Amino acid sequence: MSAKLIALATEIVDVNPAGAQLIVNITKAETGAELVEALDNYDSTVLENYSEPVEAEYDEDETLADVDETVVPV
């Protein structure tokens, strides 16, 4: 399994270096604490580098009732 994960990391390193590093760190993790640390490092990297402010797009005259009518149940 580790060889497959390393191959995947090598394949995606150009388009998602943080994801590739996550795969490497998970593969190296020997304890639960190291696994959590790898995930935490990935989260921090994504938040620092890929987060953009979200601007709300809404009509000031729109009410919650109007919004409920546009929701399509699945």
CHARMM-style PDB file with segment names, atoms N, HN, CA, C and O in Angstrom:
ATOM      1  N   MET     1       0.832  -1.194   0.000  1.00  0.00      PROA
ATOM      2  CA  MET     1       0.000   0.000   0.000  1.00  0.00      PROA
ATOM      3  C   MET     1       0.870   1.250   0.000  1.00  0.00      PROA
ATOM      4  O   MET     1       0.536   2.210  -0.694  1.00  0.00      PROA
ATOM      5  N   SER     2       1.940   1.280   0.725  1.00  0.00      PROA
ATOM      6  HN  SER     2       2.211   0.499   1.289  1.00  0.00      PROA
ATOM      7  CA  SER     2       2.792   2.468   0.792  1.00  0.00      PROA
ATOM      8  C   SER     2       3.364   2.838  -0.570  1.00  0.00      PROA
ATOM      9  O   SER     2       3.457   4.020  -0.899  1.00  0.00      PROA
ATOM     10  N   ALA     3       3.743   1.853  -1.358  1.00  0.00      PROA
ATOM     11  HN  ALA     3       3.667   0.892  -1.091  1.00  0.00      PROA
ATOM     12  CA  ALA     3       4.300   2.143  -2.679  1.00  0.00      PROA
ATOM     13  C   ALA     3       3.253   2.815  -3.563  1.00  0.00      PROA
ATOM     14  O   ALA     3       3.575   3.714  -4.339  1.00  0.00      PROA
ATOM     15  N   LYS     4       1.998   2.377  -3.444  1.00  0.00      PROA
ATOM     16  HN  LYS     4       1.736   1.646  -2.814  1.00  0.00      PROA
ATOM     17  CA  LYS     4       0.929   2.993  -4.224  1.00  0.00      PROA
ATOM     18  C   LYS     4       0.702   4.436  -3.777  1.00  0.00      PROA
ATOM     19  O   LYS     4       0.476   5.312  -4.612  1.00  0.00      PROA
ATOM     20  N   LEU     5       0.761   4.690  -2.477  1.00  0.00      PROA
ATOM     21  HN  LEU     5       0.945   3.978  -1.799  1.00  0.00      PROA
ATOM     22  CA  LEU     5       0.564   6.051  -1.976  1.00  0.00      PROA
ATOM     23  C   LEU     5       1.701   6.968  -2.407  1.00  0.00      PROA
ATOM     24  O   LEU     5       1.462   8.114  -2.789  1.00  0.00      PROA
ATOM     25  N   ILE     6       2.927   6.477  -2.349  1.00  0.00      PROA
ATOM     26  HN  ILE     6       3.120   5.546  -2.039  1.00  0.00      PROA
ATOM     27  CA  ILE     6       4.070   7.280  -2.781  1.00  0.00      PROA
ATOM     28  C   ILE     6       3.965   7.568  -4.279  1.00  0.00      PROA
ATOM     29  O   ILE     6       4.285   8.672  -4.719  1.00  0.00      PROA
ATOM     30  N   ALA     7       3.522   6.590  -5.064  1.00  0.00      PROA
ATOM     31  HN  ALA     7       3.262   5.693  -4.707  1.00  0.00      PROA
ATOM     32  CA  ALA     7       3.338   6.811  -6.501  1.00  0.00      PROA
ATOM     33  C   ALA     7       2.270   7.873  -6.744  1.00  0.00      PROA
ATOM     34  O   ALA     7       2.418   8.715  -7.630  1.00  0.00      PROA
ATOM     35  N   LEU     8       1.203   7.834  -5.965  1.00  0.00      PROA
ATOM     36  HN  LEU     8       1.082   7.149  -5.246  1.00  0.00      PROA
ATOM     37  CA  LEU     8       0.156   8.842  -6.087  1.00  0.00      PROA
ATOM     38  C   LEU     8       0.694  10.224  -5.727  1.00  0.00      PROA
ATOM     39  O   LEU     8       0.416  11.200  -6.423  1.00  0.00      PROA
ATOM     40  N   ALA     9       1.462  10.307  -4.647  1.00  0.00      PROA
ATOM     41  HN  ALA     9       1.687   9.514  -4.081  1.00  0.00      PROA
ATOM     42  CA  ALA     9       2.046  11.590  -4.238  1.00  0.00      PROA
ATOM     43  C   ALA     9       2.943  12.144  -5.334  1.00  0.00      PROA
ATOM     44  O   ALA     9       2.919  13.342  -5.615  1.00  0.00      PROA
ATOM     45  N   THR    10       3.729  11.282  -5.948  1.00  0.00      PROA
ATOM     46  HN  THR    10       3.749  10.309  -5.720  1.00  0.00      PROA
ATOM     47  CA  THR    10       4.614  11.707  -7.032  1.00  0.00      PROA
ATOM     48  C   THR    10       3.810  12.216  -8.222  1.00  0.00      PROA
ATOM     49  O   THR    10       4.207  13.171  -8.890  1.00  0.00      PROA
ATOM     50  N   GLU    11       2.690  11.577  -8.475  1.00  0.00      PROA
ATOM     51  HN  GLU    11       2.367  10.802  -7.932  1.00  0.00      PROA
ATOM     52  CA  GLU    11       1.854  11.954  -9.608  1.00  0.00      PROA
ATOM     53  C   GLU    11       1.182  13.311  -9.422  1.00  0.00      PROA
ATOM     54  O   GLU    11       1.038  14.061 -10.387  1.00  0.00      PROA
ATOM     55  N   ILE    12       0.765  13.642  -8.182  1.00  0.00      PROA
ATOM     56  HN  ILE    12       0.882  13.032  -7.398  1.00  0.00      PROA
ATOM     57  CA  ILE    12       0.015  14.886  -7.968  1.00  0.00      PROA
ATOM     58  C   ILE    12       0.852  16.044  -7.443  1.00  0.00      PROA
ATOM     59  O   ILE    12       0.319  17.132  -7.221  1.00  0.00      PROA
ATOM     60  N   VAL    13       2.145  15.836  -7.241  1.00  0.00      PROA
ATOM     61  HN  VAL    13       2.577  14.952  -7.421  1.00  0.00      PROA
ATOM     62  CA  VAL    13       2.965  16.874  -6.613  1.00  0.00      PROA
ATOM     63  C   VAL    13       2.961  18.185  -7.400  1.00  0.00      PROA
ATOM     64  O   VAL    13       3.038  19.254  -6.794  1.00  0.00      PROA
ATOM     65  N   ASP    14       2.873  18.134  -8.723  1.00  0.00      PROA
ATOM     66  HN  ASP    14       2.810  17.266  -9.215  1.00  0.00      PROA
ATOM     67  CA  ASP    14       2.887  19.366  -9.516  1.00  0.00      PROA
ATOM     68  C   ASP    14       1.602  20.168  -9.391  1.00  0.00      PROA
ATOM     69  O   ASP    14       1.637  21.398  -9.421  1.00  0.00      PROA
ATOM     70  N   VAL    15       0.473  19.493  -9.253  1.00  0.00      PROA
ATOM     71  HN  VAL    15       0.445  18.494  -9.229  1.00  0.00      PROA
ATOM     72  CA  VAL    15      -0.806  20.197  -9.189  1.00  0.00      PROA
ATOM     73  C   VAL    15      -1.285  20.443  -7.765  1.00  0.00      PROA
ATOM     74  O   VAL    15      -2.072  21.359  -7.527  1.00  0.00      PROA
ATOM     75  N   ASN    16      -0.823  19.639  -6.818  1.00  0.00      PROA
ATOM     76  HN  ASN    16      -0.184  18.894  -7.011  1.00  0.00      PROA
ATOM     77  CA  ASN    16      -1.253  19.795  -5.429  1.00  0.00      PROA
ATOM     78  C   ASN    16      -0.117  19.392  -4.491  1.00  0.00      PROA
ATOM     79  O   ASN    16      -0.142  18.305  -3.914  1.00  0.00      PROA
ATOM     80  N   PRO    17       0.884  20.274  -4.337  1.00  0.00      PROA
ATOM     81  CA  PRO    17       2.023  19.918  -3.495  1.00  0.00      PROA
ATOM     82  C   PRO    17       1.638  19.651  -2.041  1.00  0.00      PROA
ATOM     83  O   PRO    17       2.238  18.796  -1.390  1.00  0.00      PROA
ATOM     84  N   ALA    18       0.649  20.370  -1.530  1.00  0.00      PROA
ATOM     85  HN  ALA    18       0.161  21.065  -2.059  1.00  0.00      PROA
ATOM     86  CA  ALA    18       0.229  20.142  -0.149  1.00  0.00      PROA
ATOM     87  C   ALA    18      -0.403  18.763  -0.008  1.00  0.00      PROA
ATOM     88  O   ALA    18      -0.189  18.078   0.993  1.00  0.00      PROA
ATOM     89  N   GLY    19      -1.170  18.360  -0.996  1.00  0.00      PROA
ATOM     90  HN  GLY    19      -1.343  18.917  -1.809  1.00  0.00      PROA
ATOM     91  CA  GLY    19      -1.774  17.028  -0.979  1.00  0.00      PROA
ATOM     92  C   GLY    19      -0.719  15.941  -1.075  1.00  0.00      PROA
ATOM     93  O   GLY    19      -0.811  14.917  -0.398  1.00  0.00      PROA
ATOM     94  N   ALA    20       0.278  16.162  -1.911  1.00  0.00      PROA
ATOM     95  HN  ALA    20       0.353  16.995  -2.460  1.00  0.00      PROA
ATOM     96  CA  ALA    20       1.366  15.194  -2.034  1.00  0.00      PROA
ATOM     97  C   ALA    20       2.121  15.057  -0.716  1.00  0.00      PROA
ATOM     98  O   ALA    20       2.466  13.950  -0.301  1.00  0.00      PROA
ATOM     99  N   GLN    21       2.373  16.182  -0.067  1.00  0.00      PROA
ATOM    100  HN  GLN    21       2.093  17.081  -0.405  1.00  0.00      PROA
ATOM    101  CA  GLN    21       3.068  16.142   1.224  1.00  0.00      PROA
ATOM    102  C   GLN    21       2.222  15.429   2.271  1.00  0.00      PROA
ATOM    103  O   GLN    21       2.752  14.695   3.106  1.00  0.00      PROA
ATOM    104  N   LEU    22       0.910  15.642   2.229  1.00  0.00      PROA
ATOM    105  HN  LEU    22       0.480  16.237   1.551  1.00  0.00      PROA
ATOM    106  CA  LEU    22       0.008  14.955   3.155  1.00  0.00      PROA
ATOM    107  C   LEU    22       0.120  13.447   2.973  1.00  0.00      PROA
ATOM    108  O   LEU    22       0.207  12.704   3.951  1.00  0.00      PROA
ATOM    109  N   ILE    23       0.117  12.998   1.726  1.00  0.00      PROA
ATOM    110  HN  ILE    23       0.046  13.602   0.932  1.00  0.00      PROA
ATOM    111  CA  ILE    23       0.220  11.557   1.461  1.00  0.00      PROA
ATOM    112  C   ILE    23       1.521  11.002   2.014  1.00  0.00      PROA
ATOM    113  O   ILE    23       1.528   9.938   2.633  1.00  0.00      PROA
ATOM    114  N   VAL    24       2.617  11.709   1.799  1.00  0.00      PROA
ATOM    115  HN  VAL    24       2.612  12.574   1.297  1.00  0.00      PROA
ATOM    116  CA  VAL    24       3.920  11.269   2.307  1.00  0.00      PROA
ATOM    117  C   VAL    24       3.897  11.217   3.834  1.00  0.00      PROA
ATOM    118  O   VAL    24       4.357  10.244   4.432  1.00  0.00      PROA
ATOM    119  N   ASN    25       3.364  12.261   4.459  1.00  0.00      PROA
ATOM    120  HN  ASN    25       2.991  13.051   3.973  1.00  0.00      PROA
ATOM    121  CA  ASN    25       3.333  12.308   5.920  1.00  0.00      PROA
ATOM    122  C   ASN    25       2.440  11.218   6.509  1.00  0.00      PROA
ATOM    123  O   ASN    25       2.772  10.633   7.540  1.00  0.00      PROA
ATOM    124  N   ILE    26       1.314  10.946   5.863  1.00  0.00      PROA
ATOM    125  HN  ILE    26       1.044  11.422   5.026  1.00  0.00      PROA
ATOM    126  CA  ILE    26       0.442   9.868   6.345  1.00  0.00      PROA
ATOM    127  C   ILE    26       1.136   8.521   6.207  1.00  0.00      PROA
ATOM    128  O   ILE    26       1.021   7.663   7.083  1.00  0.00      PROA
ATOM    129  N   THR    27       1.857   8.337   5.106  1.00  0.00      PROA
ATOM    130  HN  THR    27       1.950   9.033   4.395  1.00  0.00      PROA
ATOM    131  CA  THR    27       2.576   7.082   4.891  1.00  0.00      PROA
ATOM    132  C   THR    27       3.657   6.876   5.956  1.00  0.00      PROA
ATOM    133  O   THR    27       3.889   5.754   6.404  1.00  0.00      PROA
ATOM    134  N   LYS    28       4.308   7.957   6.351  1.00  0.00      PROA
ATOM    135  HN  LYS    28       4.120   8.869   5.986  1.00  0.00      PROA
ATOM    136  CA  LYS    28       5.372   7.875   7.353  1.00  0.00      PROA
ATOM    137  C   LYS    28       4.847   7.760   8.782  1.00  0.00      PROA
ATOM    138  O   LYS    28       5.568   7.307   9.671  1.00  0.00      PROA
ATOM    139  N   ALA    29       3.599   8.165   9.009  1.00  0.00      PROA
ATOM    140  HN  ALA    29       3.013   8.532   8.287  1.00  0.00      PROA
ATOM    141  CA  ALA    29       3.047   8.194  10.369  1.00  0.00      PROA
ATOM    142  C   ALA    29       3.038   6.799  10.976  1.00  0.00      PROA
ATOM    143  O   ALA    29       2.589   5.835  10.355  1.00  0.00      PROA
ATOM    144  N   GLU    30       3.542   6.714  12.196  1.00  0.00      PROA
ATOM    145  HN  GLU    30       3.906   7.497  12.700  1.00  0.00      PROA
ATOM    146  CA  GLU    30       3.569   5.438  12.907  1.00  0.00      PROA
ATOM    147  C   GLU    30       2.615   5.425  14.094  1.00  0.00      PROA
ATOM    148  O   GLU    30       2.290   4.362  14.622  1.00  0.00      PROA
ATOM    149  N   THR    31       2.172   6.594  14.508  1.00  0.00      PROA
ATOM    150  HN  THR    31       2.436   7.458  14.079  1.00  0.00      PROA
ATOM    151  CA  THR    31       1.259   6.677  15.643  1.00  0.00      PROA
ATOM    152  C   THR    31       0.058   7.539  15.262  1.00  0.00      PROA
ATOM    153  O   THR    31       0.074   8.254  14.260  1.00  0.00      PROA
ATOM    154  N   GLY    32      -0.960   7.450  16.072  1.00  0.00      PROA
ATOM    155  HN  GLY    32      -0.972   6.869  16.886  1.00  0.00      PROA
ATOM    156  CA  GLY    32      -2.128   8.289  15.861  1.00  0.00      PROA
ATOM    157  C   GLY    32      -1.784   9.761  15.964  1.00  0.00      PROA
ATOM    158  O   GLY    32      -2.331  10.586  15.232  1.00  0.00      PROA
ATOM    159  N   ALA    33      -0.875  10.091  16.875  1.00  0.00      PROA
ATOM    160  HN  ALA    33      -0.431   9.421  17.470  1.00  0.00      PROA
ATOM    161  CA  ALA    33      -0.473  11.490  17.054  1.00  0.00      PROA
ATOM    162  C   ALA    33       0.224  12.013  15.802  1.00  0.00      PROA
ATOM    163  O   ALA    33       0.009  13.161  15.414  1.00  0.00      PROA
ATOM    164  N   GLU    34       1.048  11.197  15.170  1.00  0.00      PROA
ATOM    165  HN  GLU    34       1.223  10.264  15.485  1.00  0.00      PROA
ATOM    166  CA  GLU    34       1.722  11.615  13.942  1.00  0.00      PROA
ATOM    167  C   GLU    34       0.722  11.762  12.796  1.00  0.00      PROA
ATOM    168  O   GLU    34       0.879  12.638  11.945  1.00  0.00      PROA
ATOM    169  N   LEU    35      -0.288  10.924  12.770  1.00  0.00      PROA
ATOM    170  HN  LEU    35      -0.416  10.213  13.461  1.00  0.00      PROA
ATOM    171  CA  LEU    35      -1.337  11.034  11.762  1.00  0.00      PROA
ATOM    172  C   LEU    35      -2.119  12.328  11.936  1.00  0.00      PROA
ATOM    173  O   LEU    35      -2.390  13.031  10.963  1.00  0.00      PROA
ATOM    174  N   VAL    36      -2.480  12.641  13.176  1.00  0.00      PROA
ATOM    175  HN  VAL    36      -2.259  12.070  13.967  1.00  0.00      PROA
ATOM    176  CA  VAL    36      -3.196  13.885  13.462  1.00  0.00      PROA
ATOM    177  C   VAL    36      -2.324  15.081  13.114  1.00  0.00      PROA
ATOM    178  O   VAL    36      -2.821  16.071  12.576  1.00  0.00      PROA
ATOM    179  N   GLU    37      -1.041  15.007  13.412  1.00  0.00      PROA
ATOM    180  HN  GLU    37      -0.637  14.203  13.850  1.00  0.00      PROA
ATOM    181  CA  GLU    37      -0.121  16.101  13.092  1.00  0.00      PROA
ATOM    182  C   GLU    37      -0.045  16.315  11.573  1.00  0.00      PROA
ATOM    183  O   GLU    37      -0.019  17.455  11.110  1.00  0.00      PROA
ATOM    184  N   ALA    38      -0.010  15.230  10.806  1.00  0.00      PROA
ATOM    185  HN  ALA    38      -0.030  14.304  11.183  1.00  0.00      PROA
ATOM    186  CA  ALA    38       0.033  15.343   9.342  1.00  0.00      PROA
ATOM    187  C   ALA    38      -1.228  16.025   8.818  1.00  0.00      PROA
ATOM    188  O   ALA    38      -1.155  16.892   7.948  1.00  0.00      PROA
ATOM    189  N   LEU    39      -2.370  15.634   9.345  1.00  0.00      PROA
ATOM    190  HN  LEU    39      -2.430  14.930  10.052  1.00  0.00      PROA
ATOM    191  CA  LEU    39      -3.630  16.244   8.925  1.00  0.00      PROA
ATOM    192  C   LEU    39      -3.705  17.709   9.339  1.00  0.00      PROA
ATOM    193  O   LEU    39      -4.194  18.548   8.583  1.00  0.00      PROA
ATOM    194  N   ASP    40      -3.221  18.013  10.537  1.00  0.00      PROA
ATOM    195  HN  ASP    40      -2.824  17.331  11.151  1.00  0.00      PROA
ATOM    196  CA  ASP    40      -3.228  19.389  11.029  1.00  0.00      PROA
ATOM    197  C   ASP    40      -2.314  20.275  10.180  1.00  0.00      PROA
ATOM    198  O   ASP    40      -2.665  21.411   9.860  1.00  0.00      PROA
ATOM    199  N   ASN    41      -1.149  19.753   9.819  1.00  0.00      PROA
ATOM    200  HN  ASN    41      -0.864  18.830  10.079  1.00  0.00      PROA
ATOM    201  CA  ASN    41      -0.234  20.510   8.957  1.00  0.00      PROA
ATOM    202  C   ASN    41      -0.857  20.775   7.601  1.00  0.00      PROA
ATOM    203  O   ASN    41      -0.710  21.869   7.054  1.00  0.00      PROA
ATOM    204  N   TYR    42      -1.550  19.789   7.050  1.00  0.00      PROA
ATOM    205  HN  TYR    42      -1.669  18.900   7.494  1.00  0.00      PROA
ATOM    206  CA  TYR    42      -2.222  19.966   5.767  1.00  0.00      PROA
ATOM    207  C   TYR    42      -3.300  21.039   5.881  1.00  0.00      PROA
ATOM    208  O   TYR    42      -3.388  21.928   5.034  1.00  0.00      PROA
ATOM    209  N   ASP    43      -4.116  20.956   6.926  1.00  0.00      PROA
ATOM    210  HN  ASP    43      -4.045  20.234   7.614  1.00  0.00      PROA
ATOM    211  CA  ASP    43      -5.170  21.958   7.128  1.00  0.00      PROA
ATOM    212  C   ASP    43      -4.583  23.361   7.213  1.00  0.00      PROA
ATOM    213  O   ASP    43      -5.105  24.294   6.602  1.00  0.00      PROA
ATOM    214  N   SER    44      -3.507  23.510   7.965  1.00  0.00      PROA
ATOM    215  HN  SER    44      -3.083  22.753   8.461  1.00  0.00      PROA
ATOM    216  CA  SER    44      -2.873  24.822   8.117  1.00  0.00      PROA
ATOM    217  C   SER    44      -2.368  25.347   6.778  1.00  0.00      PROA
ATOM    218  O   SER    44      -2.537  26.524   6.460  1.00  0.00      PROA
ATOM    219  N   THR    45      -1.750  24.470   5.999  1.00  0.00      PROA
ATOM    220  HN  THR    45      -1.613  23.513   6.257  1.00  0.00      PROA
ATOM    221  CA  THR    45      -1.227  24.870   4.693  1.00  0.00      PROA
ATOM    222  C   THR    45      -2.353  25.314   3.771  1.00  0.00      PROA
ATOM    223  O   THR    45      -2.238  26.330   3.086  1.00  0.00      PROA
ATOM    224  N   VAL    46      -3.433  24.557   3.755  1.00  0.00      PROA
ATOM    225  HN  VAL    46      -3.526  23.732   4.312  1.00  0.00      PROA
ATOM    226  CA  VAL    46      -4.563  24.911   2.896  1.00  0.00      PROA
ATOM    227  C   VAL    46      -5.166  26.241   3.327  1.00  0.00      PROA
ATOM    228  O   VAL    46      -5.469  27.087   2.485  1.00  0.00      PROA
ATOM    229  N   LEU    47      -5.343  26.431   4.623  1.00  0.00      PROA
ATOM    230  HN  LEU    47      -5.097  25.744   5.307  1.00  0.00      PROA
ATOM    231  CA  LEU    47      -5.925  27.684   5.106  1.00  0.00      PROA
ATOM    232  C   LEU    47      -5.037  28.881   4.798  1.00  0.00      PROA
ATOM    233  O   LEU    47      -5.539  29.955   4.464  1.00  0.00      PROA
ATOM    234  N   GLU    48      -3.726  28.708   4.908  1.00  0.00      PROA
ATOM    235  HN  GLU    48      -3.318  27.836   5.179  1.00  0.00      PROA
ATOM    236  CA  GLU    48      -2.799  29.806   4.649  1.00  0.00      PROA
ATOM    237  C   GLU    48      -2.713  30.164   3.163  1.00  0.00      PROA
ATOM    238  O   GLU    48      -2.596  31.336   2.805  1.00  0.00      PROA
ATOM    239  N   ASN    49      -2.772  29.145   2.303  1.00  0.00      PROA
ATOM    240  HN  ASN    49      -2.867  28.192   2.593  1.00  0.00      PROA
ATOM    241  CA  ASN    49      -2.473  29.366   0.892  1.00  0.00      PROA
ATOM    242  C   ASN    49      -3.669  29.381  -0.047  1.00  0.00      PROA
ATOM    243  O   ASN    49      -3.595  29.946  -1.138  1.00  0.00      PROA
ATOM    244  N   TYR    50      -4.745  28.779   0.358  1.00  0.00      PROA
ATOM    245  HN  TYR    50      -4.805  28.319   1.245  1.00  0.00      PROA
ATOM    246  CA  TYR    50      -5.831  28.616  -0.593  1.00  0.00      PROA
ATOM    247  C   TYR    50      -7.143  29.247  -0.168  1.00  0.00      PROA
ATOM    248  O   TYR    50      -8.119  29.191  -0.916  1.00  0.00      PROA
ATOM    249  N   SER    51      -7.190  29.827   0.979  1.00  0.00      PROA
ATOM    250  HN  SER    51      -6.397  29.872   1.587  1.00  0.00      PROA
ATOM    251  CA  SER    51      -8.441  30.426   1.436  1.00  0.00      PROA
ATOM    252  C   SER    51      -8.587  31.832   0.863  1.00  0.00      PROA
ATOM    253  O   SER    51      -7.641  32.619   0.855  1.00  0.00      PROA
ATOM    254  N   GLU    52      -9.777  32.124   0.391  1.00  0.00      PROA
ATOM    255  HN  GLU    52     -10.546  31.484   0.397  1.00  0.00      PROA
ATOM    256  CA  GLU    52     -10.089  33.448  -0.111  1.00  0.00      PROA
ATOM    257  C   GLU    52     -11.328  33.938   0.625  1.00  0.00      PROA
ATOM    258  O   GLU    52     -12.205  33.145   0.967  1.00  0.00      PROA
ATOM    259  N   PRO    53     -11.401  35.219   0.864  1.00  0.00      PROA
ATOM    260  CA  PRO    53     -12.599  35.735   1.522  1.00  0.00      PROA
ATOM    261  C   PRO    53     -13.833  35.473   0.660  1.00  0.00      PROA
ATOM    262  O   PRO    53     -13.791  35.566  -0.567  1.00  0.00      PROA
ATOM    263  N   VAL    54     -14.903  35.152   1.322  1.00  0.00      PROA
ATOM    264  HN  VAL    54     -14.938  35.077   2.319  1.00  0.00      PROA
ATOM    265  CA  VAL    54     -16.153  34.887   0.624  1.00  0.00      PROA
ATOM    266  C   VAL    54     -17.064  36.089   0.787  1.00  0.00      PROA
ATOM    267  O   VAL    54     -17.343  36.529   1.902  1.00  0.00      PROA
ATOM    268  N   GLU    55     -17.519  36.607  -0.333  1.00  0.00      PROA
ATOM    269  HN  GLU    55     -17.293  36.249  -1.238  1.00  0.00      PROA
ATOM    270  CA  GLU    55     -18.430  37.738  -0.285  1.00  0.00      PROA
ATOM    271  C   GLU    55     -19.844  37.225  -0.482  1.00  0.00      PROA
ATOM    272  O   GLU    55     -20.117  36.456  -1.403  1.00  0.00      PROA
ATOM    273  N   ALA    56     -20.724  37.652   0.379  1.00  0.00      PROA
ATOM    274  HN  ALA    56     -20.502  38.277   1.127  1.00  0.00      PROA
ATOM    275  CA  ALA    56     -22.116  37.230   0.277  1.00  0.00      PROA
ATOM    276  C   ALA    56     -22.766  37.898  -0.925  1.00  0.00      PROA
ATOM    277  O   ALA    56     -22.613  39.097  -1.157  1.00  0.00      PROA
ATOM    278  N   GLU    57     -23.487  37.097  -1.671  1.00  0.00      PROA
ATOM    279  HN  GLU    57     -23.612  36.123  -1.483  1.00  0.00      PROA
ATOM    280  CA  GLU    57     -24.232  37.632  -2.801  1.00  0.00      PROA
ATOM    281  C   GLU    57     -25.711  37.449  -2.481  1.00  0.00      PROA
ATOM    282  O   GLU    57     -26.236  36.337  -2.528  1.00  0.00      PROA
ATOM    283  N   TYR    58     -26.358  38.531  -2.164  1.00  0.00      PROA
ATOM    284  HN  TYR    58     -25.931  39.435  -2.126  1.00  0.00      PROA
ATOM    285  CA  TYR    58     -27.777  38.438  -1.840  1.00  0.00      PROA
ATOM    286  C   TYR    58     -28.460  39.745  -2.184  1.00  0.00      PROA
ATOM    287  O   TYR    58     -27.832  40.798  -2.297  1.00  0.00      PROA
ATOM    288  N   ASP    59     -29.725  39.643  -2.342  1.00  0.00      PROA
ATOM    289  HN  ASP    59     -30.235  38.788  -2.250  1.00  0.00      PROA
ATOM    290  CA  ASP    59     -30.561  40.799  -2.615  1.00  0.00      PROA
ATOM    291  C   ASP    59     -31.047  41.315  -1.274  1.00  0.00      PROA
ATOM    292  O   ASP    59     -31.628  40.557  -0.497  1.00  0.00      PROA
ATOM    293  N   GLU    60     -30.824  42.576  -0.988  1.00  0.00      PROA
ATOM    294  HN  GLU    60     -30.352  43.192  -1.618  1.00  0.00      PROA
ATOM    295  CA  GLU    60     -31.202  43.125   0.309  1.00  0.00      PROA
ATOM    296  C   GLU    60     -32.699  43.018   0.570  1.00  0.00      PROA
ATOM    297  O   GLU    60     -33.127  42.990   1.724  1.00  0.00      PROA
ATOM    298  N   ASP    61     -33.498  42.957  -0.493  1.00  0.00      PROA
ATOM    299  HN  ASP    61     -33.150  42.979  -1.431  1.00  0.00      PROA
ATOM    300  CA  ASP    61     -34.946  42.851  -0.334  1.00  0.00      PROA
ATOM    301  C   ASP    61     -35.406  41.400  -0.171  1.00  0.00      PROA
ATOM    302  O   ASP    61     -36.575  41.145   0.115  1.00  0.00      PROA
ATOM    303  N   GLU    62     -34.495  40.464  -0.352  1.00  0.00      PROA
ATOM    304  HN  GLU    62     -33.545  40.670  -0.584  1.00  0.00      PROA
ATOM    305  CA  GLU    62     -34.851  39.053  -0.273  1.00  0.00      PROA
ATOM    306  C   GLU    62     -35.042  38.636   1.184  1.00  0.00      PROA
ATOM    307  O   GLU    62     -34.254  39.005   2.055  1.00  0.00      PROA
ATOM    308  N   THR    63     -36.081  37.877   1.433  1.00  0.00      PROA
ATOM    309  HN  THR    63     -36.722  37.577   0.726  1.00  0.00      PROA
ATOM    310  CA  THR    63     -36.348  37.400   2.795  1.00  0.00      PROA
ATOM    311  C   THR    63     -36.006  35.929   2.886  1.00  0.00      PROA
ATOM    312  O   THR    63     -35.755  35.274   1.874  1.00  0.00      PROA
ATOM    313  N   LEU    64     -35.997  35.419   4.087  1.00  0.00      PROA
ATOM    314  HN  LEU    64     -36.200  35.951   4.909  1.00  0.00      PROA
ATOM    315  CA  LEU    64     -35.720  34.004   4.291  1.00  0.00      PROA
ATOM    316  C   LEU    64     -36.779  33.149   3.594  1.00  0.00      PROA
ATOM    317  O   LEU    64     -36.464  32.077   3.077  1.00  0.00      PROA
ATOM    318  N   ALA    65     -38.003  33.601   3.576  1.00  0.00      PROA
ATOM    319  HN  ALA    65     -38.259  34.471   3.996  1.00  0.00      PROA
ATOM    320  CA  ALA    65     -39.075  32.875   2.896  1.00  0.00      PROA
ATOM    321  C   ALA    65     -38.776  32.757   1.407  1.00  0.00      PROA
ATOM    322  O   ALA    65     -39.036  31.715   0.806  1.00  0.00      PROA
ATOM    323  N   ASP    66     -38.236  33.806   0.812  1.00  0.00      PROA
ATOM    324  HN  ASP    66     -38.025  34.652   1.301  1.00  0.00      PROA
ATOM    325  CA  ASP    66     -37.862  33.769  -0.598  1.00  0.00      PROA
ATOM    326  C   ASP    66     -36.766  32.735  -0.851  1.00  0.00      PROA
ATOM    327  O   ASP    66     -36.788  32.013  -1.848  1.00  0.00      PROA
ATOM    328  N   VAL    67     -35.822  32.682   0.062  1.00  0.00      PROA
ATOM    329  HN  VAL    67     -35.804  33.268   0.872  1.00  0.00      PROA
ATOM    330  CA  VAL    67     -34.722  31.748  -0.075  1.00  0.00      PROA
ATOM    331  C   VAL    67     -35.230  30.315   0.034  1.00  0.00      PROA
ATOM    332  O   VAL    67     -34.803  29.453  -0.735  1.00  0.00      PROA
ATOM    333  N   ASP    68     -36.131  30.046   0.973  1.00  0.00      PROA
ATOM    334  HN  ASP    68     -36.477  30.746   1.597  1.00  0.00      PROA
ATOM    335  CA  ASP    68     -36.679  28.700   1.140  1.00  0.00      PROA
ATOM    336  C   ASP    68     -37.368  28.211  -0.116  1.00  0.00      PROA
ATOM    337  O   ASP    68     -37.339  27.015  -0.405  1.00  0.00      PROA
ATOM    338  N   GLU    69     -37.982  29.100  -0.865  1.00  0.00      PROA
ATOM    339  HN  GLU    69     -38.005  30.071  -0.630  1.00  0.00      PROA
ATOM    340  CA  GLU    69     -38.676  28.700  -2.088  1.00  0.00      PROA
ATOM    341  C   GLU    69     -37.704  28.265  -3.177  1.00  0.00      PROA
ATOM    342  O   GLU    69     -38.085  27.514  -4.074  1.00  0.00      PROA
ATOM    343  N   THR    70     -36.450  28.725  -3.116  1.00  0.00      PROA
ATOM    344  HN  THR    70     -36.141  29.336  -2.387  1.00  0.00      PROA
ATOM    345  CA  THR    70     -35.495  28.379  -4.153  1.00  0.00      PROA
ATOM    346  C   THR    70     -34.752  27.090  -3.852  1.00  0.00      PROA
ATOM    347  O   THR    70     -34.035  26.588  -4.717  1.00  0.00      PROA
ATOM    348  N   VAL    71     -34.897  26.542  -2.663  1.00  0.00      PROA
ATOM    349  HN  VAL    71     -35.480  26.951  -1.960  1.00  0.00      PROA
ATOM    350  CA  VAL    71     -34.201  25.310  -2.291  1.00  0.00      PROA
ATOM    351  C   VAL    71     -34.944  24.126  -2.905  1.00  0.00      PROA
ATOM    352  O   VAL    71     -36.162  24.001  -2.779  1.00  0.00      PROA
ATOM    353  N   VAL    72     -34.186  23.270  -3.567  1.00  0.00      PROA
ATOM    354  HN  VAL    72     -33.197  23.372  -3.669  1.00  0.00      PROA
ATOM    355  CA  VAL    72     -34.775  22.096  -4.198  1.00  0.00      PROA
ATOM    356  C   VAL    72     -34.455  20.880  -3.347  1.00  0.00      PROA
ATOM    357  O   VAL    72     -33.284  20.530  -3.201  1.00  0.00      PROA
ATOM    358  N   PRO    73     -35.460  20.229  -2.783  1.00  0.00      PROA
ATOM    359  CA  PRO    73     -35.182  19.045  -1.962  1.00  0.00      PROA
ATOM    360  C   PRO    73     -34.644  17.900  -2.820  1.00  0.00      PROA
ATOM    361  O   PRO    73     -35.012  17.757  -3.986  1.00  0.00      PROA
ATOM    362  N   VAL    74     -33.787  17.107  -2.239  1.00  0.00      PROA
ATOM    363  HN  VAL    74     -33.488  17.224  -1.292  1.00  0.00      PROA
ATOM    364  CA  VAL    74     -33.185  15.987  -2.968  1.00  0.00      PROA
ATOM    365  C   VAL    74     -33.875  14.699  -2.608  1.00  0.00      PROA
ATOM    366  OT1 VAL    74     -33.510  13.640  -3.120  1.00  0.00      PROA
TER     367      VAL     74
END
